Amino acid sequence: MPTAPIPPSPFGAPVRPPGVVGSITHCTGYRAAAVALRARVLSVGIDAEPVHRCPPMRGQRWSGPRNGSG
């Protein structure tokens, strides 16, 4: 996926480029974002809660099978 800015709308929601889906989350001391091409996935969802201290995961990337198995 090419690099592109995702600016906030006047209400603070992310404005993704056409054809891109994504999700953002944050809690104290942690922020994360995930994006994908709409042609490859229907949606993306992530969540973070301050239950335990979040491990450092800067710049890591996750992907898996499209069918949700594995």
C-alpha positions in Angstrom: 0.0 0.0 0.0 1.5 3.4 -0.9 2.1 5.9 1.9 -0.6 8.5 2.2 -1.7 11.0 4.9 -4.8 10.3 6.9 -5.8 13.7 8.2 -8.6 14.3 10.8 -12.0 15.5 9.8 -13.4 18.6 11.4 -14.9 16.2 14.0 -11.6 14.4 14.6 -12.4 11.1 12.7 -9.7 9.9 10.3 -10.3 10.7 6.6 -8.9 7.7 4.8 -8.1 7.7 1.0 -10.8 6.2 -1.2 -10.6 2.4 -1.2 -9.0 2.2 2.2 -10.5 0.8 5.5 -8.9 1.2 8.9 -9.2 1.4 12.6 -7.4 3.4 15.3 -7.2 2.8 19.1 -5.5 4.4 22.0 -5.2 4.1 25.8 -2.8 5.7 28.3 0.7 5.3 26.8 -0.3 3.4 23.7 -1.6 4.2 20.2 -2.1 2.0 17.2 -3.6 2.1 13.7 -4.3 -0.5 11.1 -5.3 0.1 7.5 -6.0 -2.2 4.5 -7.2 -2.0 0.9 -11.0 -2.4 0.7 -10.5 -4.6 -2.3 -8.7 -7.2 -0.1 -10.7 -7.0 3.2 -14.2 -5.7 4.2 -13.1 -4.1 7.5 -10.4 -3.7 10.0 -10.9 -3.5 13.8 -8.5 -3.1 16.7 -8.9 -2.1 20.3 -6.6 -1.4 23.2 -7.6 -1.3 26.9 -5.3 -0.4 29.9 -5.7 -3.8 31.6 -1.9 -4.6 31.6 1.1 -2.6 30.5 1.2 -2.7 26.7 4.5 -4.1 25.3 6.5 -2.0 22.8 5.3 -2.9 19.3 6.4 0.0 17.2 6.5 -0.6 13.5 5.4 -4.2 13.6 3.1 -5.5 10.9 0.6 -8.4 11.1 -1.2 -10.2 8.4 -3.0 -13.5 8.1 -5.1 -15.6 5.8 -8.1 -13.9 4.3 -10.5 -16.6 5.4 -9.8 -15.9 9.1 -8.3 -19.3 9.9 -4.8 -19.6 11.4 
